[in-house]
Amino acid sequence: TRRASSRGSLSHQGGTRSLLLDDEAAAVGGTRGLTTADFSAGINWDNWRFEAFLQNAFDERGELGRSTFCATAFCAPYARTYPIQPQMFGIKVGYDF
């Protein structure tokens, strides 16, 4: 028995701010919005599963958030940035027992 499948998804995140107080958020700054796309295609063949995937297809470089490791008054210039995962692709293989 063979069965093929394909998937696609589009994800959007608007601009964010990680800190609750307005003055702290202004000191660290917010992130800009970003949109990513993921795709996959696969086939099930008897007990075998094969899937090729592509995540962050257009290699969007964005930030999920920012924060500081100490008080904003001291550490705002050294805010930590949490980037999204860069483009990634691969193949998954599985077997059902």
PDB file of N, CA, C and O in Angstrom:
ATOM      1  N   THR A   1       0.837  -1.176   0.000  1.00  0.00           N
ATOM      2  CA  THR A   1       0.000   0.000   0.000  1.00  0.00           C
ATOM      3  C   THR A   1       0.882   1.240   0.000  1.00  0.00           C
ATOM      4  O   THR A   1       1.816   1.357   0.793  1.00  0.00           O
ATOM      5  N   ARG A   2       0.573   2.149  -0.890  1.00  0.00           N
ATOM      6  CA  ARG A   2       1.309   3.421  -0.954  1.00  0.00           C
ATOM      7  C   ARG A   2       0.345   4.575  -0.730  1.00  0.00           C
ATOM      8  O   ARG A   2      -0.786   4.568  -1.215  1.00  0.00           O
ATOM      9  N   ARG A   3       0.819   5.568   0.019  1.00  0.00           N
ATOM     10  CA  ARG A   3       0.020   6.763   0.269  1.00  0.00           C
ATOM     11  C   ARG A   3       0.964   7.955   0.343  1.00  0.00           C
ATOM     12  O   ARG A   3       1.919   7.951   1.119  1.00  0.00           O
ATOM     13  N   ALA A   4       0.699   8.962  -0.457  1.00  0.00           N
ATOM     14  CA  ALA A   4       1.547  10.163  -0.486  1.00  0.00           C
ATOM     15  C   ALA A   4       0.855  11.302   0.266  1.00  0.00           C
ATOM     16  O   ALA A   4      -0.368  11.330   0.401  1.00  0.00           O
ATOM     17  N   SER A   5       1.661  12.224   0.745  1.00  0.00           N
ATOM     18  CA  SER A   5       1.121  13.392   1.444  1.00  0.00           C
ATOM     19  C   SER A   5       2.034  14.588   1.210  1.00  0.00           C
ATOM     20  O   SER A   5       3.220  14.443   0.915  1.00  0.00           O
ATOM     21  N   SER A   6       1.455  15.761   1.347  1.00  0.00           N
ATOM     22  CA  SER A   6       2.248  16.995   1.288  1.00  0.00           C
ATOM     23  C   SER A   6       1.614  17.992   2.254  1.00  0.00           C
ATOM     24  O   SER A   6       0.414  17.947   2.524  1.00  0.00           O
ATOM     25  N   ARG A   7       2.448  18.888   2.764  1.00  0.00           N
ATOM     26  CA  ARG A   7       1.993  19.897   3.720  1.00  0.00           C
ATOM     27  C   ARG A   7       2.719  21.198   3.477  1.00  0.00           C
ATOM     28  O   ARG A   7       3.852  21.223   2.996  1.00  0.00           O
ATOM     29  N   GLY A   8       2.063  22.249   3.811  1.00  0.00           N
ATOM     30  CA  GLY A   8       2.676  23.564   3.793  1.00  0.00           C
ATOM     31  C   GLY A   8       2.077  24.392   4.905  1.00  0.00           C
ATOM     32  O   GLY A   8       0.897  24.249   5.224  1.00  0.00           O
ATOM     33  N   SER A   9       2.877  25.255   5.498  1.00  0.00           N
ATOM     34  CA  SER A   9       2.346  26.140   6.534  1.00  0.00           C
ATOM     35  C   SER A   9       3.017  27.502   6.436  1.00  0.00           C
ATOM     36  O   SER A   9       4.174  27.622   6.032  1.00  0.00           O
ATOM     37  N   LEU A  10       2.281  28.494   6.807  1.00  0.00           N
ATOM     38  CA  LEU A  10       2.758  29.866   6.828  1.00  0.00           C
ATOM     39  C   LEU A  10       2.515  30.379   8.245  1.00  0.00           C
ATOM     40  O   LEU A  10       1.391  30.306   8.742  1.00  0.00           O
ATOM     41  N   SER A  11       3.550  30.894   8.896  1.00  0.00           N
ATOM     42  CA  SER A  11       3.433  31.398  10.270  1.00  0.00           C
ATOM     43  C   SER A  11       3.846  32.862  10.310  1.00  0.00           C
ATOM     44  O   SER A  11       4.848  33.253   9.712  1.00  0.00           O
ATOM     45  N   HIS A  12       3.073  33.655  11.013  1.00  0.00           N
ATOM     46  CA  HIS A  12       3.392  35.083  11.144  1.00  0.00           C
ATOM     47  C   HIS A  12       3.414  35.454  12.623  1.00  0.00           C
ATOM     48  O   HIS A  12       2.550  35.038  13.395  1.00  0.00           O
ATOM     49  N   GLN A  13       4.399  36.230  12.999  1.00  0.00           N
ATOM     50  CA  GLN A  13       4.479  36.805  14.340  1.00  0.00           C
ATOM     51  C   GLN A  13       4.609  38.302  14.176  1.00  0.00           C
ATOM     52  O   GLN A  13       5.513  38.774  13.488  1.00  0.00           O
ATOM     53  N   GLY A  14       3.719  39.056  14.799  1.00  0.00           N
ATOM     54  CA  GLY A  14       3.824  40.503  14.762  1.00  0.00           C
ATOM     55  C   GLY A  14       4.986  40.957  15.636  1.00  0.00           C
ATOM     56  O   GLY A  14       5.597  40.138  16.323  1.00  0.00           O
ATOM     57  N   GLY A  15       5.291  42.216  15.622  1.00  0.00           N
ATOM     58  CA  GLY A  15       6.343  42.737  16.485  1.00  0.00           C
ATOM     59  C   GLY A  15       6.034  42.444  17.943  1.00  0.00           C
ATOM     60  O   GLY A  15       4.871  42.448  18.348  1.00  0.00           O
ATOM     61  N   THR A  16       7.065  42.191  18.729  1.00  0.00           N
ATOM     62  CA  THR A  16       6.862  41.845  20.132  1.00  0.00           C
ATOM     63  C   THR A  16       7.708  42.730  21.037  1.00  0.00           C
ATOM     64  O   THR A  16       8.626  43.420  20.593  1.00  0.00           O
ATOM     65  N   ARG A  17       7.374  42.686  22.290  1.00  0.00           N
ATOM     66  CA  ARG A  17       8.224  43.270  23.320  1.00  0.00           C
ATOM     67  C   ARG A  17       8.241  42.301  24.481  1.00  0.00           C
ATOM     68  O   ARG A  17       7.213  41.718  24.829  1.00  0.00           O
ATOM     69  N   SER A  18       9.397  42.129  25.074  1.00  0.00           N
ATOM     70  CA  SER A  18       9.559  41.117  26.114  1.00  0.00           C
ATOM     71  C   SER A  18       9.375  41.644  27.521  1.00  0.00           C
ATOM     72  O   SER A  18       9.165  40.856  28.444  1.00  0.00           O
ATOM     73  N   LEU A  19       9.448  42.936  27.713  1.00  0.00           N
ATOM     74  CA  LEU A  19       9.391  43.509  29.061  1.00  0.00           C
ATOM     75  C   LEU A  19       8.025  44.138  29.306  1.00  0.00           C
ATOM     76  O   LEU A  19       7.408  44.672  28.384  1.00  0.00           O
ATOM     77  N   LEU A  20       7.558  44.075  30.535  1.00  0.00           N
ATOM     78  CA  LEU A  20       6.207  44.521  30.847  1.00  0.00           C
ATOM     79  C   LEU A  20       6.070  46.032  31.013  1.00  0.00           C
ATOM     80  O   LEU A  20       5.048  46.598  30.626  1.00  0.00           O
ATOM     81  N   LEU A  21       7.059  46.685  31.568  1.00  0.00           N
ATOM     82  CA  LEU A  21       6.958  48.126  31.810  1.00  0.00           C
ATOM     83  C   LEU A  21       7.353  48.896  30.558  1.00  0.00           C
ATOM     84  O   LEU A  21       8.306  48.529  29.869  1.00  0.00           O
ATOM     85  N   ASP A  22       6.616  49.967  30.266  1.00  0.00           N
ATOM     86  CA  ASP A  22       6.847  50.734  29.038  1.00  0.00           C
ATOM     87  C   ASP A  22       8.262  51.293  28.933  1.00  0.00           C
ATOM     88  O   ASP A  22       8.871  51.227  27.865  1.00  0.00           O
ATOM     89  N   ASP A  23       8.799  51.848  30.037  1.00  0.00           N
ATOM     90  CA  ASP A  23      10.143  52.429  29.959  1.00  0.00           C
ATOM     91  C   ASP A  23      11.208  51.357  29.725  1.00  0.00           C
ATOM     92  O   ASP A  23      12.184  51.606  29.019  1.00  0.00           O
ATOM     93  N   GLU A  24      11.034  50.174  30.305  1.00  0.00           N
ATOM     94  CA  GLU A  24      11.986  49.084  30.070  1.00  0.00           C
ATOM     95  C   GLU A  24      11.894  48.574  28.636  1.00  0.00           C
ATOM     96  O   GLU A  24      12.915  48.316  27.998  1.00  0.00           O
ATOM     97  N   ALA A  25      10.683  48.431  28.135  1.00  0.00           N
ATOM     98  CA  ALA A  25      10.499  47.978  26.756  1.00  0.00           C
ATOM     99  C   ALA A  25      11.101  48.974  25.779  1.00  0.00           C
ATOM    100  O   ALA A  25      11.692  48.572  24.776  1.00  0.00           O
ATOM    101  N   ALA A  26      10.962  50.264  26.051  1.00  0.00           N
ATOM    102  CA  ALA A  26      11.533  51.286  25.176  1.00  0.00           C
ATOM    103  C   ALA A  26      13.056  51.239  25.196  1.00  0.00           C
ATOM    104  O   ALA A  26      13.691  51.453  24.164  1.00  0.00           O
ATOM    105  N   ALA A  27      13.651  50.963  26.355  1.00  0.00           N
ATOM    106  CA  ALA A  27      15.113  50.919  26.462  1.00  0.00           C
ATOM    107  C   ALA A  27      15.705  49.737  25.698  1.00  0.00           C
ATOM    108  O   ALA A  27      16.749  49.874  25.060  1.00  0.00           O
ATOM    109  N   VAL A  28      15.054  48.590  25.755  1.00  0.00           N
ATOM    110  CA  VAL A  28      15.559  47.386  25.087  1.00  0.00           C
ATOM    111  C   VAL A  28      15.136  47.353  23.630  1.00  0.00           C
ATOM    112  O   VAL A  28      15.896  46.899  22.775  1.00  0.00           O
ATOM    113  N   GLY A  29      13.950  47.822  23.339  1.00  0.00           N
ATOM    114  CA  GLY A  29      13.431  47.805  21.972  1.00  0.00           C
ATOM    115  C   GLY A  29      12.648  46.541  21.698  1.00  0.00           C
ATOM    116  O   GLY A  29      12.832  45.521  22.362  1.00  0.00           O
ATOM    117  N   GLY A  30      11.785  46.621  20.725  1.00  0.00           N
ATOM    118  CA  GLY A  30      10.963  45.478  20.355  1.00  0.00           C
ATOM    119  C   GLY A  30      11.513  44.788  19.114  1.00  0.00           C
ATOM    120  O   GLY A  30      12.555  45.169  18.582  1.00  0.00           O
ATOM    121  N   THR A  31      10.806  43.788  18.675  1.00  0.00           N
ATOM    122  CA  THR A  31      11.193  43.078  17.458  1.00  0.00           C
ATOM    123  C   THR A  31      10.239  43.458  16.344  1.00  0.00           C
ATOM    124  O   THR A  31       9.121  43.905  16.600  1.00  0.00           O
ATOM    125  N   ARG A  32      10.678  43.280  15.117  1.00  0.00           N
ATOM    126  CA  ARG A  32       9.781  43.533  13.982  1.00  0.00           C
ATOM    127  C   ARG A  32       9.040  42.244  13.658  1.00  0.00           C
ATOM    128  O   ARG A  32       9.472  41.161  14.054  1.00  0.00           O
ATOM    129  N   GLY A  33       7.944  42.354  12.952  1.00  0.00           N
ATOM    130  CA  GLY A  33       7.175  41.175  12.566  1.00  0.00           C
ATOM    131  C   GLY A  33       7.956  40.307  11.586  1.00  0.00           C
ATOM    132  O   GLY A  33       8.873  40.775  10.911  1.00  0.00           O
ATOM    133  N   LEU A  34       7.576  39.040  11.521  1.00  0.00           N
ATOM    134  CA  LEU A  34       8.233  38.128  10.588  1.00  0.00           C
ATOM    135  C   LEU A  34       7.244  37.065  10.137  1.00  0.00           C
ATOM    136  O   LEU A  34       6.287  36.747  10.843  1.00  0.00           O
ATOM    137  N   THR A  35       7.488  36.525   8.955  1.00  0.00           N
ATOM    138  CA  THR A  35       6.661  35.462   8.391  1.00  0.00           C
ATOM    139  C   THR A  35       7.573  34.368   7.870  1.00  0.00           C
ATOM    140  O   THR A  35       8.545  34.647   7.168  1.00  0.00           O
ATOM    141  N   THR A  36       7.266  33.122   8.210  1.00  0.00           N
ATOM    142  CA  THR A  36       8.055  31.987   7.736  1.00  0.00           C
ATOM    143  C   THR A  36       7.143  30.969   7.058  1.00  0.00           C
ATOM    144  O   THR A  36       5.938  30.933   7.309  1.00  0.00           O
ATOM    145  N   ALA A  37       7.730  30.151   6.202  1.00  0.00           N
ATOM    146  CA  ALA A  37       6.994  29.104   5.488  1.00  0.00           C
ATOM    147  C   ALA A  37       7.727  27.776   5.649  1.00  0.00           C
ATOM    148  O   ALA A  37       8.954  27.719   5.576  1.00  0.00           O
ATOM    149  N   ASP A  38       6.961  26.713   5.867  1.00  0.00           N
ATOM    150  CA  ASP A  38       7.497  25.358   5.996  1.00  0.00           C
ATOM    151  C   ASP A  38       6.779  24.452   5.002  1.00  0.00           C
ATOM    152  O   ASP A  38       5.584  24.616   4.756  1.00  0.00           O
ATOM    153  N   PHE A  39       7.514  23.489   4.429  1.00  0.00           N
ATOM    154  CA  PHE A  39       6.941  22.558   3.467  1.00  0.00           C
ATOM    155  C   PHE A  39       7.451  21.155   3.748  1.00  0.00           C
ATOM    156  O   PHE A  39       8.569  20.973   4.232  1.00  0.00           O
ATOM    157  N   SER A  40       6.621  20.164   3.439  1.00  0.00           N
ATOM    158  CA  SER A  40       7.071  18.773   3.523  1.00  0.00           C
ATOM    159  C   SER A  40       6.259  17.929   2.545  1.00  0.00           C
ATOM    160  O   SER A  40       5.125  18.261   2.198  1.00  0.00           O
ATOM    161  N   ALA A  41       6.868  16.837   2.115  1.00  0.00           N
ATOM    162  CA  ALA A  41       6.213  15.867   1.245  1.00  0.00           C
ATOM    163  C   ALA A  41       6.708  14.491   1.640  1.00  0.00           C
ATOM    164  O   ALA A  41       7.882  14.307   1.963  1.00  0.00           O
ATOM    165  N   GLY A  42       5.806  13.533   1.611  1.00  0.00           N
ATOM    166  CA  GLY A  42       6.216  12.200   2.034  1.00  0.00           C
ATOM    167  C   GLY A  42       5.410  11.110   1.380  1.00  0.00           C
ATOM    168  O   GLY A  42       4.419  11.354   0.691  1.00  0.00           O
ATOM    169  N   ILE A  43       5.864   9.903   1.615  1.00  0.00           N
ATOM    170  CA  ILE A  43       5.166   8.730   1.116  1.00  0.00           C
ATOM    171  C   ILE A  43       5.258   7.623   2.156  1.00  0.00           C
ATOM    172  O   ILE A  43       6.304   7.405   2.769  1.00  0.00           O
ATOM    173  N   ASN A  44       4.150   6.938   2.338  1.00  0.00           N
ATOM    174  CA  ASN A  44       4.112   5.724   3.156  1.00  0.00           C
ATOM    175  C   ASN A  44       4.053   4.553   2.185  1.00  0.00           C
ATOM    176  O   ASN A  44       3.198   4.511   1.301  1.00  0.00           O
ATOM    177  N   TRP A  45       4.953   3.616   2.352  1.00  0.00           N
ATOM    178  CA  TRP A  45       5.030   2.471   1.449  1.00  0.00           C
ATOM    179  C   TRP A  45       5.110   1.226   2.307  1.00  0.00           C
ATOM    180  O   TRP A  45       6.144   0.952   2.916  1.00  0.00           O
ATOM    181  N   ASP A  46       4.034   0.477   2.360  1.00  0.00           N
ATOM    182  CA  ASP A  46       3.907  -0.655   3.269  1.00  0.00           C
ATOM    183  C   ASP A  46       4.194  -0.155   4.687  1.00  0.00           C
ATOM    184  O   ASP A  46       3.481   0.725   5.171  1.00  0.00           O
ATOM    185  N   ASN A  47       5.195  -0.679   5.355  1.00  0.00           N
ATOM    186  CA  ASN A  47       5.507  -0.246   6.722  1.00  0.00           C
ATOM    187  C   ASN A  47       6.504   0.904   6.782  1.00  0.00           C
ATOM    188  O   ASN A  47       6.809   1.393   7.870  1.00  0.00           O
ATOM    189  N   TRP A  48       7.010   1.341   5.651  1.00  0.00           N
ATOM    190  CA  TRP A  48       8.021   2.397   5.607  1.00  0.00           C
ATOM    191  C   TRP A  48       7.380   3.768   5.456  1.00  0.00           C
ATOM    192  O   TRP A  48       6.340   3.916   4.816  1.00  0.00           O
ATOM    193  N   ARG A  49       8.020   4.769   6.058  1.00  0.00           N
ATOM    194  CA  ARG A  49       7.616   6.179   5.906  1.00  0.00           C
ATOM    195  C   ARG A  49       8.838   6.993   5.490  1.00  0.00           C
ATOM    196  O   ARG A  49       9.901   6.883   6.101  1.00  0.00           O
ATOM    197  N   PHE A  50       8.685   7.799   4.463  1.00  0.00           N
ATOM    198  CA  PHE A  50       9.750   8.689   3.982  1.00  0.00           C
ATOM    199  C   PHE A  50       9.160  10.087   3.874  1.00  0.00           C
ATOM    200  O   PHE A  50       8.065  10.266   3.342  1.00  0.00           O
ATOM    201  N   GLU A  51       9.896  11.084   4.384  1.00  0.00           N
ATOM    202  CA  GLU A  51       9.419  12.461   4.315  1.00  0.00           C
ATOM    203  C   GLU A  51      10.606  13.399   4.099  1.00  0.00           C
ATOM    204  O   GLU A  51      11.622  13.301   4.787  1.00  0.00           O
ATOM    205  N   ALA A  52      10.465  14.298   3.145  1.00  0.00           N
ATOM    206  CA  ALA A  52      11.440  15.378   2.934  1.00  0.00           C
ATOM    207  C   ALA A  52      10.806  16.661   3.467  1.00  0.00           C
ATOM    208  O   ALA A  52       9.616  16.900   3.261  1.00  0.00           O
ATOM    209  N   PHE A  53      11.596  17.483   4.150  1.00  0.00           N
ATOM    210  CA  PHE A  53      11.036  18.701   4.726  1.00  0.00           C
ATOM    211  C   PHE A  53      11.962  19.895   4.514  1.00  0.00           C
ATOM    212  O   PHE A  53      13.172  19.744   4.348  1.00  0.00           O
ATOM    213  N   LEU A  54      11.373  21.063   4.522  1.00  0.00           N
ATOM    214  CA  LEU A  54      12.089  22.332   4.408  1.00  0.00           C
ATOM    215  C   LEU A  54      11.428  23.297   5.384  1.00  0.00           C
ATOM    216  O   LEU A  54      10.265  23.659   5.205  1.00  0.00           O
ATOM    217  N   GLN A  55      12.160  23.718   6.414  1.00  0.00           N
ATOM    218  CA  GLN A  55      11.642  24.656   7.406  1.00  0.00           C
ATOM    219  C   GLN A  55      12.284  26.020   7.195  1.00  0.00           C
ATOM    220  O   GLN A  55      13.460  26.115   6.845  1.00  0.00           O
ATOM    221  N   ASN A  56      11.503  27.074   7.411  1.00  0.00           N
ATOM    222  CA  ASN A  56      11.939  28.448   7.154  1.00  0.00           C
ATOM    223  C   ASN A  56      12.463  28.532   5.720  1.00  0.00           C
ATOM    224  O   ASN A  56      13.610  28.909   5.483  1.00  0.00           O
ATOM    225  N   ALA A  57      11.598  28.175   4.776  1.00  0.00           N
ATOM    226  CA  ALA A  57      11.961  27.990   3.370  1.00  0.00           C
ATOM    227  C   ALA A  57      12.677  29.188   2.751  1.00  0.00           C
ATOM    228  O   ALA A  57      13.564  29.008   1.917  1.00  0.00           O
ATOM    229  N   PHE A  58      12.313  30.389   3.141  1.00  0.00           N
ATOM    230  CA  PHE A  58      12.908  31.582   2.523  1.00  0.00           C
ATOM    231  C   PHE A  58      13.994  32.197   3.402  1.00  0.00           C
ATOM    232  O   PHE A  58      14.409  33.336   3.188  1.00  0.00           O
ATOM    233  N   ASP A  59      14.449  31.429   4.395  1.00  0.00           N
ATOM    234  CA  ASP A  59      15.545  31.800   5.297  1.00  0.00           C
ATOM    235  C   ASP A  59      15.353  33.184   5.912  1.00  0.00           C
ATOM    236  O   ASP A  59      16.266  34.009   5.924  1.00  0.00           O
ATOM    237  N   GLU A  60      14.145  33.418   6.422  1.00  0.00           N
ATOM    238  CA  GLU A  60      13.840  34.672   7.122  1.00  0.00           C
ATOM    239  C   GLU A  60      14.757  34.801   8.334  1.00  0.00           C
ATOM    240  O   GLU A  60      14.925  33.846   9.093  1.00  0.00           O
ATOM    241  N   ARG A  61      15.340  35.959   8.514  1.00  0.00           N
ATOM    242  CA  ARG A  61      16.195  36.222   9.682  1.00  0.00           C
ATOM    243  C   ARG A  61      15.436  37.148  10.609  1.00  0.00           C
ATOM    244  O   ARG A  61      15.375  38.355  10.375  1.00  0.00           O
ATOM    245  N   GLY A  62      14.864  36.595  11.649  1.00  0.00           N
ATOM    246  CA  GLY A  62      14.057  37.386  12.554  1.00  0.00           C
ATOM    247  C   GLY A  62      14.396  37.110  13.996  1.00  0.00           C
ATOM    248  O   GLY A  62      15.194  36.229  14.315  1.00  0.00           O
ATOM    249  N   GLU A  63      13.767  37.887  14.866  1.00  0.00           N
ATOM    250  CA  GLU A  63      13.963  37.756  16.306  1.00  0.00           C
ATOM    251  C   GLU A  63      12.651  37.344  16.957  1.00  0.00           C
ATOM    252  O   GLU A  63      11.607  37.941  16.692  1.00  0.00           O
ATOM    253  N   LEU A  64      12.703  36.332  17.803  1.00  0.00           N
ATOM    254  CA  LEU A  64      11.526  35.933  18.569  1.00  0.00           C
ATOM    255  C   LEU A  64      11.297  36.875  19.751  1.00  0.00           C
ATOM    256  O   LEU A  64      10.155  37.123  20.138  1.00  0.00           O
ATOM    257  N   GLY A  65      12.375  37.395  20.320  1.00  0.00           N
ATOM    258  CA  GLY A  65      12.250  38.288  21.458  1.00  0.00           C
ATOM    259  C   GLY A  65      13.592  38.829  21.890  1.00  0.00           C
ATOM    260  O   GLY A  65      14.640  38.426  21.386  1.00  0.00           O
ATOM    261  N   ARG A  66      13.539  39.754  22.839  1.00  0.00           N
ATOM    262  CA  ARG A  66      14.740  40.353  23.439  1.00  0.00           C
ATOM    263  C   ARG A  66      14.525  40.466  24.939  1.00  0.00           C
ATOM    264  O   ARG A  66      13.399  40.659  25.399  1.00  0.00           O
ATOM    265  N   SER A  67      15.598  40.347  25.692  1.00  0.00           N
ATOM    266  CA  SER A  67      15.522  40.549  27.134  1.00  0.00           C
ATOM    267  C   SER A  67      16.901  40.940  27.641  1.00  0.00           C
ATOM    268  O   SER A  67      17.877  40.933  26.890  1.00  0.00           O
ATOM    269  N   THR A  68      16.971  41.278  28.910  1.00  0.00           N
ATOM    270  CA  THR A  68      18.252  41.628  29.521  1.00  0.00           C
ATOM    271  C   THR A  68      18.557  40.651  30.640  1.00  0.00           C
ATOM    272  O   THR A  68      17.660  39.978  31.147  1.00  0.00           O
ATOM    273  N   PHE A  69      19.814  40.572  31.021  1.00  0.00           N
ATOM    274  CA  PHE A  69      20.229  39.653  32.077  1.00  0.00           C
ATOM    275  C   PHE A  69      20.349  40.347  33.419  1.00  0.00           C
ATOM    276  O   PHE A  69      20.656  39.704  34.423  1.00  0.00           O
ATOM    277  N   CYS A  70      20.112  41.651  33.452  1.00  0.00           N
ATOM    278  CA  CYS A  70      20.085  42.379  34.724  1.00  0.00           C
ATOM    279  C   CYS A  70      19.148  43.570  34.557  1.00  0.00           C
ATOM    280  O   CYS A  70      18.424  43.645  33.564  1.00  0.00           O
ATOM    281  N   ALA A  71      19.149  44.485  35.493  1.00  0.00           N
ATOM    282  CA  ALA A  71      18.238  45.635  35.445  1.00  0.00           C
ATOM    283  C   ALA A  71      18.392  46.396  34.132  1.00  0.00           C
ATOM    284  O   ALA A  71      19.507  46.616  33.658  1.00  0.00           O
ATOM    285  N   THR A  72      17.276  46.790  33.557  1.00  0.00           N
ATOM    286  CA  THR A  72      17.283  47.475  32.262  1.00  0.00           C
ATOM    287  C   THR A  72      18.116  48.748  32.288  1.00  0.00           C
ATOM    288  O   THR A  72      18.759  49.089  31.295  1.00  0.00           O
ATOM    289  N   ALA A  73      18.110  49.454  33.419  1.00  0.00           N
ATOM    290  CA  ALA A  73      18.879  50.697  33.519  1.00  0.00           C
ATOM    291  C   ALA A  73      20.368  50.459  33.256  1.00  0.00           C
ATOM    292  O   ALA A  73      21.048  51.344  32.737  1.00  0.00           O
ATOM    293  N   PHE A  74      20.875  49.292  33.604  1.00  0.00           N
ATOM    294  CA  PHE A  74      22.294  48.978  33.407  1.00  0.00           C
ATOM    295  C   PHE A  74      22.549  48.173  32.134  1.00  0.00           C
ATOM    296  O   PHE A  74      23.543  48.393  31.443  1.00  0.00           O
ATOM    297  N   CYS A  75      21.658  47.251  31.833  1.00  0.00           N
ATOM    298  CA  CYS A  75      21.943  46.247  30.792  1.00  0.00           C
ATOM    299  C   CYS A  75      21.211  46.451  29.465  1.00  0.00           C
ATOM    300  O   CYS A  75      21.406  45.656  28.545  1.00  0.00           O
ATOM    301  N   ALA A  76      20.391  47.467  29.334  1.00  0.00           N
ATOM    302  CA  ALA A  76      19.637  47.651  28.080  1.00  0.00           C
ATOM    303  C   ALA A  76      20.528  47.646  26.843  1.00  0.00           C
ATOM    304  O   ALA A  76      20.142  47.055  25.834  1.00  0.00           O
ATOM    305  N   PRO A  77      21.728  48.291  26.871  1.00  0.00           N
ATOM    306  CA  PRO A  77      22.568  48.268  25.669  1.00  0.00           C
ATOM    307  C   PRO A  77      23.086  46.866  25.319  1.00  0.00           C
ATOM    308  O   PRO A  77      23.558  46.639  24.205  1.00  0.00           O
ATOM    309  N   TYR A  78      22.997  45.930  26.265  1.00  0.00           N
ATOM    310  CA  TYR A  78      23.525  44.579  26.055  1.00  0.00           C
ATOM    311  C   TYR A  78      22.400  43.543  26.028  1.00  0.00           C
ATOM    312  O   TYR A  78      22.583  42.405  26.461  1.00  0.00           O
ATOM    313  N   ALA A  79      21.255  43.940  25.522  1.00  0.00           N
ATOM    314  CA  ALA A  79      20.102  43.049  25.499  1.00  0.00           C
ATOM    315  C   ALA A  79      20.408  41.777  24.721  1.00  0.00           C
ATOM    316  O   ALA A  79      21.127  41.801  23.723  1.00  0.00           O
ATOM    317  N   ARG A  80      19.852  40.670  25.194  1.00  0.00           N
ATOM    318  CA  ARG A  80      19.988  39.386  24.503  1.00  0.00           C
ATOM    319  C   ARG A  80      18.902  39.292  23.441  1.00  0.00           C
ATOM    320  O   ARG A  80      17.756  39.681  23.669  1.00  0.00           O
ATOM    321  N   THR A  81      19.270  38.780  22.298  1.00  0.00           N
ATOM    322  CA  THR A  81      18.319  38.577  21.212  1.00  0.00           C
ATOM    323  C   THR A  81      18.134  37.084  21.000  1.00  0.00           C
ATOM    324  O   THR A  81      19.107  36.330  20.996  1.00  0.00           O
ATOM    325  N   TYR A  82      16.894  36.653  20.826  1.00  0.00           N
ATOM    326  CA  TYR A  82      16.575  35.248  20.589  1.00  0.00           C
ATOM    327  C   TYR A  82      16.115  35.092  19.140  1.00  0.00           C
ATOM    328  O   TYR A  82      14.961  35.373  18.817  1.00  0.00           O
ATOM    329  N   PRO A  83      17.025  34.642  18.268  1.00  0.00           N
ATOM    330  CA  PRO A  83      16.697  34.563  16.845  1.00  0.00           C
ATOM    331  C   PRO A  83      15.833  33.333  16.521  1.00  0.00           C
ATOM    332  O   PRO A  83      15.797  32.365  17.282  1.00  0.00           O
ATOM    333  N   ILE A  84      15.144  33.393  15.383  1.00  0.00           N
ATOM    334  CA  ILE A  84      14.419  32.216  14.917  1.00  0.00           C
ATOM    335  C   ILE A  84      15.422  31.235  14.312  1.00  0.00           C
ATOM    336  O   ILE A  84      16.558  31.599  14.009  1.00  0.00           O
ATOM    337  N   GLN A  85      14.991  30.008  14.145  1.00  0.00           N
ATOM    338  CA  GLN A  85      15.859  28.981  13.563  1.00  0.00           C
ATOM    339  C   GLN A  85      16.081  29.301  12.084  1.00  0.00           C
ATOM    340  O   GLN A  85      15.120  29.609  11.378  1.00  0.00           O
ATOM    341  N   PRO A  86      17.315  29.237  11.602  1.00  0.00           N
ATOM    342  CA  PRO A  86      17.562  29.485  10.179  1.00  0.00           C
ATOM    343  C   PRO A  86      16.986  28.354   9.329  1.00  0.00           C
ATOM    344  O   PRO A  86      16.487  27.360   9.855  1.00  0.00           O
ATOM    345  N   GLN A  87      17.061  28.516   8.037  1.00  0.00           N
ATOM    346  CA  GLN A  87      16.540  27.496   7.121  1.00  0.00           C
ATOM    347  C   GLN A  87      17.146  26.127   7.442  1.00  0.00           C
ATOM    348  O   GLN A  87      18.346  26.000   7.684  1.00  0.00           O
ATOM    349  N   MET A  88      16.287  25.115   7.437  1.00  0.00           N
ATOM    350  CA  MET A  88      16.741  23.759   7.726  1.00  0.00           C
ATOM    351  C   MET A  88      15.983  22.800   6.813  1.00  0.00           C
ATOM    352  O   MET A  88      14.784  22.961   6.584  1.00  0.00           O
ATOM    353  N   PHE A  89      16.689  21.809   6.299  1.00  0.00           N
ATOM    354  CA  PHE A  89      16.037  20.812   5.450  1.00  0.00           C
ATOM    355  C   PHE A  89      16.566  19.442   5.784  1.00  0.00           C
ATOM    356  O   PHE A  89      17.639  19.312   6.372  1.00  0.00           O
ATOM    357  N   GLY A  90      15.825  18.419   5.417  1.00  0.00           N
ATOM    358  CA  GLY A  90      16.279  17.067   5.708  1.00  0.00           C
ATOM    359  C   GLY A  90      15.296  16.020   5.240  1.00  0.00           C
ATOM    360  O   GLY A  90      14.299  16.316   4.582  1.00  0.00           O
ATOM    361  N   ILE A  91      15.603  14.793   5.595  1.00  0.00           N
ATOM    362  CA  ILE A  91      14.765  13.647   5.249  1.00  0.00           C
ATOM    363  C   ILE A  91      14.530  12.840   6.522  1.00  0.00           C
ATOM    364  O   ILE A  91      15.451  12.623   7.310  1.00  0.00           O
ATOM    365  N   LYS A  92      13.306  12.405   6.712  1.00  0.00           N
ATOM    366  CA  LYS A  92      12.953  11.547   7.836  1.00  0.00           C
ATOM    367  C   LYS A  92      12.565  10.175   7.271  1.00  0.00           C
ATOM    368  O   LYS A  92      11.850  10.082   6.273  1.00  0.00           O
ATOM    369  N   VAL A  93      13.041   9.133   7.915  1.00  0.00           N
ATOM    370  CA  VAL A  93      12.719   7.769   7.516  1.00  0.00           C
ATOM    371  C   VAL A  93      12.219   7.029   8.750  1.00  0.00           C
ATOM    372  O   VAL A  93      12.811   7.129   9.824  1.00  0.00           O
ATOM    373  N   GLY A  94      11.129   6.287   8.594  1.00  0.00           N
ATOM    374  CA  GLY A  94      10.588   5.532   9.711  1.00  0.00           C
ATOM    375  C   GLY A  94      10.075   4.184   9.258  1.00  0.00           C
ATOM    376  O   GLY A  94       9.821   3.961   8.074  1.00  0.00           O
ATOM    377  N   TYR A  95       9.927   3.294  10.210  1.00  0.00           N
ATOM    378  CA  TYR A  95       9.396   1.961   9.931  1.00  0.00           C
ATOM    379  C   TYR A  95       8.417   1.587  11.038  1.00  0.00           C
ATOM    380  O   TYR A  95       8.755   1.674  12.218  1.00  0.00           O
ATOM    381  N   ASP A  96       7.207   1.171  10.666  1.00  0.00           N
ATOM    382  CA  ASP A  96       6.200   0.765  11.642  1.00  0.00           C
ATOM    383  C   ASP A  96       6.291  -0.740  11.872  1.00  0.00           C
ATOM    384  O   ASP A  96       6.188  -1.523  10.927  1.00  0.00           O
ATOM    385  N   PHE A  97       6.485  -1.148  13.134  1.00  0.00           N
ATOM    386  CA  PHE A  97       6.593  -2.563  13.467  1.00  0.00           C
ATOM    387  C   PHE A  97       5.229  -3.166  13.678  1.00  0.00           C
ATOM    388  O   PHE A  97       5.119  -4.357  13.968  1.00  0.00           O
TER     389      PHE A  97
END
